[in-house]
Amino acid sequence: MSTDPTLIDETGPAPARAPMIDLTKAHGAARAYLVHCDRDGTGELSAASVRAVTDPVRGIGATGIIRLVLSSVLGKSGPAWFVSAVSPSGGPAVVSTGVLRVAAAYLHTSGEVSAGEGDTIALLSDAGRHYVTYRDGQYGITVGAWRGLGGTKTLDEGFNATVAVSGLDEPRPGLQLDVGATHTIVALESADELAGLDLSAPTRVEPATDGTGSLAFVVPLGERDVEVIGAGGAVTGSERIGAAQVRLATADGAELLGDDYAAAAATVAVRHWLGAEAAAEWVVLTPGGSQRVIVHPSRSVEVAEEIVFPATIAWKAQPAQPVQQA
């Protein structure tokens, strides 16, 4: 290529440069998002930019992009911030409980919203209003109320399903519960037994579910009393907390790093098997990370986790083209 300055045309307009935007990496249990705080709503990214930045080789890598816009800019009433999500393909994604936790954590840690211990952070999405609770450095959201299948008699018996999975020498009894979908929970005796499961192979569940729920294989690790520290730093009492190790999968042979609803169902099942005196709060350990699950007396279940923001990256991105009005 010639570098002769006489051959360079400096009379025309300079080529447009793609703007730089800040994207903040967010890590939760089994999730890695990029948060785009687009206060005035002018920085919507093109599908090509989304695909590039979420690519783990060419870009930063992420499960998707979470976009935060002031609701007033969009002409929406209610909570101050509107949340939307984009999948790595560049298309719209469901604003899941994981997305909402990350959105609330970002707004809280960045100072865009204030929340003290036990306070809720209100958010708005196309699905309506959402409330995320800040407690003990974690962000929790209610995933709904649990419901037993088959009536009181089935719950009293403790099992209503049979599960055959690769890695176990015979089918095991399971309990099917509805928490957003029908999940099947199987109790195992040890962490070694849990580790020996081959969840890449299809699992046979009887009765079969509609496929929207997950399988949860759980090993209860016990319960213990922990001290409760008040606002002044003094011990104000104690509470009982349980712990369980869980692996999650779909029936057709795909292991899941995490699933809020299945983790909630697994916790409800363990509490049911242990009896009325079982702890209401549990630490659930999955391959994707640790979550805190609280089963409330109303049967609603809250799933909470810590959100970590390791870095903010300036990315040269092509904005989406504005829609032309007819």
C-alpha positions as CSV (number, residue, x, y, z in Angstrom):
1,M,0.0,0.0,0.0
2,S,1.4,3.4,-0.9
3,T,2.0,5.9,1.9
4,D,2.6,8.8,-0.5
5,P,0.8,11.7,1.2
6,T,-0.1,13.2,-2.2
7,L,-2.4,10.2,-2.8
8,I,-4.4,10.6,0.4
9,D,-7.7,12.4,-0.1
10,E,-8.2,14.6,3.0
11,T,-11.1,16.6,1.5
12,G,-13.9,14.0,2.3
13,P,-15.5,13.3,5.7
14,A,-13.6,11.2,8.1
15,P,-14.9,7.7,8.4
16,A,-17.3,7.2,11.4
17,R,-15.7,5.6,14.4
18,A,-17.6,3.0,16.4
19,P,-18.3,4.4,19.9
20,M,-16.7,2.9,23.0
21,I,-19.1,1.6,25.6
22,D,-18.4,0.3,29.1
23,L,-19.4,-3.3,29.7
24,T,-19.1,-4.7,33.2
25,K,-18.5,-8.5,33.7
26,A,-20.7,-10.1,36.3
27,H,-20.3,-13.5,37.8
28,G,-23.1,-15.4,39.6
29,A,-23.8,-19.1,40.2
30,A,-23.5,-20.7,36.8
31,R,-23.7,-17.4,34.9
32,A,-21.4,-14.8,33.4
33,Y,-23.2,-11.7,32.1
34,L,-22.1,-8.4,30.7
35,V,-23.9,-5.4,32.1
36,H,-24.5,-2.4,29.8
37,C,-25.7,0.6,31.8
38,D,-27.4,2.6,29.0
39,R,-29.0,5.3,31.1
40,D,-30.5,7.4,28.3
41,G,-31.4,4.5,26.1
42,T,-29.3,5.6,23.1
43,G,-26.7,2.8,23.2
44,E,-28.6,-0.3,22.0
45,L,-26.1,-2.7,20.5
46,S,-26.5,-4.3,17.1
47,A,-26.8,-8.1,16.9
48,A,-23.4,-8.3,15.3
49,S,-21.8,-6.4,18.2
50,V,-23.6,-8.7,20.7
51,R,-22.3,-11.8,18.9
52,A,-18.8,-10.4,18.8
53,V,-18.5,-9.3,22.4
54,T,-20.1,-12.4,23.9
55,D,-17.9,-14.7,21.9
56,P,-15.3,-16.3,24.3
57,V,-12.5,-16.2,21.7
58,R,-13.1,-13.0,19.7
59,G,-14.7,-11.0,22.4
60,I,-15.1,-11.0,26.2
61,G,-17.3,-14.0,26.5
62,A,-20.7,-14.1,28.4
63,T,-24.0,-15.9,28.8
64,G,-25.7,-12.7,27.5
65,I,-25.9,-9.0,27.9
66,I,-28.1,-7.2,30.4
67,R,-29.1,-3.7,29.4
68,L,-30.3,-1.2,32.0
69,V,-32.2,2.0,31.0
70,L,-33.9,4.6,33.0
71,S,-37.6,3.8,32.9
72,S,-38.5,7.4,32.5
73,V,-36.5,7.6,29.2
74,L,-38.7,4.8,27.8
75,G,-41.9,6.5,29.0
76,K,-42.6,3.8,31.5
77,S,-43.9,4.3,35.0
78,G,-42.9,2.3,38.1
79,P,-39.4,1.3,39.3
80,A,-36.7,3.6,38.2
81,W,-34.7,1.1,36.1
82,F,-35.9,-1.0,33.2
83,V,-34.1,-4.3,32.6
84,S,-33.8,-6.3,29.3
85,A,-31.5,-9.1,28.2
86,V,-29.9,-10.2,24.9
87,S,-28.7,-13.7,24.1
88,P,-25.3,-14.4,22.6
89,S,-27.1,-14.8,19.2
90,G,-28.1,-11.1,19.4
91,G,-31.8,-11.8,19.9
92,P,-33.9,-11.0,22.9
93,A,-33.6,-13.2,26.0
94,V,-35.8,-13.9,28.9
95,V,-35.3,-11.7,31.9
96,S,-34.7,-14.6,34.3
97,T,-34.2,-14.6,38.0
98,G,-30.5,-14.7,37.4
99,V,-30.6,-11.6,35.2
100,L,-32.7,-9.7,37.8
101,R,-30.2,-10.5,40.6
102,V,-27.2,-9.3,38.5
103,A,-29.1,-6.1,37.5
104,A,-30.0,-5.4,41.1
105,A,-26.5,-6.1,42.3
106,Y,-24.9,-3.8,39.6
107,L,-27.2,-0.9,40.4
108,H,-26.6,-1.3,44.1
109,T,-22.8,-1.7,44.0
110,S,-22.5,1.2,41.5
111,G,-24.5,3.5,43.7
112,E,-27.4,3.9,41.2
113,V,-29.8,2.6,43.9
114,S,-29.5,2.4,47.6
115,A,-30.4,-0.6,49.8
116,G,-29.7,-1.5,53.3
117,E,-29.8,-4.9,55.0
118,G,-33.1,-6.6,54.2
119,D,-34.2,-3.9,51.8
120,T,-35.7,-4.7,48.4
121,I,-34.6,-3.2,45.0
122,A,-37.4,-2.7,42.6
123,L,-36.9,-3.3,38.8
124,L,-39.1,-3.2,35.8
125,S,-39.1,-5.4,32.7
126,D,-41.6,-6.3,30.0
127,A,-42.9,-9.0,32.3
128,G,-43.8,-6.4,35.0
129,R,-42.3,-5.4,38.3
130,H,-39.7,-7.4,40.2
131,Y,-38.2,-7.2,43.7
132,V,-34.8,-8.3,44.7
133,T,-33.8,-8.5,48.4
134,Y,-30.4,-7.5,49.6
135,R,-29.3,-9.5,52.6
136,D,-25.9,-10.6,54.0
137,G,-24.1,-9.4,50.9
138,Q,-26.3,-11.5,48.6
139,Y,-29.2,-10.8,46.3
140,G,-32.3,-12.9,46.6
141,I,-35.5,-13.2,44.5
142,T,-38.6,-15.3,45.1
143,V,-39.0,-18.0,42.5
144,G,-42.6,-18.7,43.4
145,A,-44.5,-21.1,45.7
146,W,-43.8,-24.8,45.8
147,R,-46.6,-27.3,45.3
148,G,-46.8,-31.0,46.0
149,L,-48.1,-33.3,43.3
150,G,-50.5,-36.1,44.1
151,G,-52.0,-34.6,47.2
152,T,-51.2,-34.9,50.9
153,K,-50.9,-38.7,50.9
154,T,-48.1,-38.6,48.4
155,L,-46.2,-35.9,50.4
156,D,-46.7,-38.0,53.5
157,E,-45.1,-41.0,51.8
158,G,-42.2,-38.8,50.6
159,F,-41.9,-40.2,47.1
160,N,-44.0,-40.2,44.0
161,A,-41.6,-41.1,41.2
162,T,-38.9,-43.6,40.1
163,V,-35.6,-42.5,38.5
164,A,-33.1,-44.7,36.6
165,V,-29.8,-42.9,35.9
166,S,-26.5,-44.1,34.6
167,G,-24.1,-44.6,37.5
168,L,-26.6,-46.2,39.9
169,D,-27.1,-49.9,39.9
170,E,-30.9,-49.7,40.3
171,P,-33.7,-47.2,40.0
172,R,-34.2,-44.8,43.0
173,P,-37.3,-43.3,44.4
174,G,-37.8,-39.6,43.8
175,L,-40.1,-36.8,44.8
176,Q,-41.8,-34.6,42.1
177,L,-42.6,-31.0,43.1
178,D,-43.8,-28.1,41.2
179,V,-41.7,-24.9,41.5
180,G,-42.3,-23.1,38.3
181,A,-42.2,-26.5,36.6
182,T,-42.3,-30.1,37.6
183,H,-38.9,-31.1,39.1
184,T,-37.9,-34.6,40.2
185,I,-35.6,-34.8,43.2
186,V,-33.6,-37.9,44.2
187,A,-31.7,-38.3,47.5
188,L,-28.3,-40.0,47.5
189,E,-26.3,-41.3,50.4
190,S,-22.8,-39.8,49.7
191,A,-20.8,-37.3,47.7
192,D,-19.0,-40.2,46.1
193,E,-22.3,-41.6,44.9
194,L,-23.3,-38.2,43.5
195,A,-20.0,-37.8,41.8
196,G,-20.3,-41.2,40.1
197,L,-23.5,-40.3,38.2
198,D,-23.2,-40.0,34.4
199,L,-25.7,-37.2,33.7
200,S,-24.7,-37.0,30.0
201,A,-26.8,-40.1,29.4
202,P,-30.6,-39.9,29.2
203,T,-32.4,-40.5,32.5
204,R,-35.7,-42.5,32.7
205,V,-38.2,-40.8,35.0
206,E,-41.6,-42.4,35.8
207,P,-44.0,-40.8,35.7
208,A,-42.6,-38.8,32.9
209,T,-42.8,-35.0,33.2
210,D,-43.4,-32.5,30.4
211,G,-39.7,-31.8,30.1
212,T,-39.8,-28.2,31.3
213,G,-38.4,-29.1,34.8
214,S,-35.1,-30.5,35.9
215,L,-33.7,-33.5,37.7
216,A,-32.0,-32.8,41.0
217,F,-29.7,-35.4,42.7
218,V,-29.1,-34.2,46.3
219,V,-26.9,-35.2,49.2
220,P,-27.9,-33.5,52.5
221,L,-24.7,-32.4,54.3
222,G,-26.4,-31.7,57.7
223,E,-27.5,-28.7,59.7
224,R,-25.9,-26.5,62.3
225,D,-26.7,-23.4,64.4
226,V,-25.0,-20.2,63.5
227,E,-24.9,-16.9,65.4
228,V,-27.0,-14.0,64.2
229,I,-25.1,-10.7,64.4
230,G,-27.1,-7.5,64.9
231,A,-26.6,-4.1,63.3
232,G,-24.3,-3.1,66.2
233,G,-22.1,-6.1,65.8
234,A,-23.4,-7.9,68.8
235,V,-24.8,-11.5,68.8
236,T,-28.5,-11.3,68.9
237,G,-29.4,-15.0,68.7
238,S,-28.9,-18.0,66.5
239,E,-30.5,-19.7,63.6
240,R,-30.3,-23.1,62.1
241,I,-28.9,-23.5,58.5
242,G,-28.6,-26.6,56.4
243,A,-26.3,-27.5,53.6
244,A,-26.7,-29.8,50.6
245,Q,-24.7,-30.8,47.5
246,V,-26.7,-31.0,44.3
247,R,-26.2,-32.0,40.7
248,L,-28.8,-31.0,38.1
249,A,-29.7,-32.3,34.7
250,T,-32.4,-32.6,32.1
251,A,-34.0,-35.9,31.4
252,D,-32.5,-36.1,27.9
253,G,-28.9,-36.0,29.1
254,A,-27.6,-32.5,29.7
255,E,-26.1,-31.6,33.0
256,L,-26.9,-28.1,34.2
257,L,-24.4,-25.9,36.2
258,G,-27.4,-24.3,37.9
259,D,-31.1,-23.8,37.9
260,D,-32.8,-21.6,40.5
261,Y,-36.1,-23.4,40.4
262,A,-34.6,-26.9,40.7
263,A,-32.4,-25.8,43.5
264,A,-35.5,-24.5,45.3
265,A,-37.3,-27.8,44.7
266,A,-34.4,-29.8,46.0
267,T,-34.3,-27.8,49.2
268,V,-38.1,-28.2,49.7
269,A,-37.7,-32.0,49.2
270,V,-34.8,-32.3,51.7
271,R,-36.8,-30.3,54.3
272,H,-39.8,-32.5,53.7
273,W,-37.8,-35.7,54.2
274,L,-36.2,-34.3,57.3
275,G,-39.4,-33.3,58.9
276,A,-41.1,-30.2,60.4
277,E,-38.1,-29.2,62.5
278,A,-35.7,-28.9,59.5
279,A,-34.0,-25.6,58.8
280,A,-35.8,-23.1,56.6
281,E,-32.5,-21.8,55.2
282,W,-30.1,-23.9,53.2
283,V,-26.8,-23.4,51.4
284,V,-27.0,-25.4,48.1
285,L,-23.8,-26.3,46.4
286,T,-24.0,-26.9,42.7
287,P,-21.3,-27.2,40.0
288,G,-22.0,-23.6,39.1
289,G,-21.5,-22.2,42.6
290,S,-23.2,-21.7,45.9
291,Q,-26.7,-20.4,46.5
292,R,-28.8,-19.7,49.6
293,V,-32.3,-21.0,49.5
294,I,-34.9,-19.9,52.0
295,V,-38.3,-21.7,52.3
296,H,-40.8,-19.3,53.8
297,P,-43.9,-20.4,55.9
298,S,-46.1,-19.2,53.0
299,R,-44.4,-21.9,50.8
300,S,-42.7,-19.2,48.7
301,V,-39.1,-19.9,48.0
302,E,-36.3,-17.4,47.8
303,V,-33.0,-18.1,46.0
304,A,-30.1,-15.8,46.7
305,E,-26.4,-15.6,45.7
306,E,-23.4,-13.3,45.8
307,I,-22.7,-11.4,42.5
308,V,-19.1,-10.5,41.7
309,F,-18.0,-7.8,39.2
310,P,-14.4,-8.6,38.3
311,A,-13.9,-6.0,35.6
312,T,-15.3,-3.2,33.5
313,I,-14.2,-3.3,29.8
314,A,-14.3,-0.5,27.2
315,W,-15.6,-2.1,24.0
316,K,-15.8,-0.7,20.6
317,A,-19.3,-1.6,19.5
318,Q,-21.5,-0.9,16.6
319,P,-24.9,0.5,17.8
320,A,-28.1,-0.9,16.5
321,Q,-29.5,1.0,13.6
322,P,-32.6,3.1,14.5
323,V,-35.9,1.9,13.2
324,Q,-37.1,4.1,10.3
325,Q,-40.6,5.3,10.7
326,A,-42.9,4.7,7.8
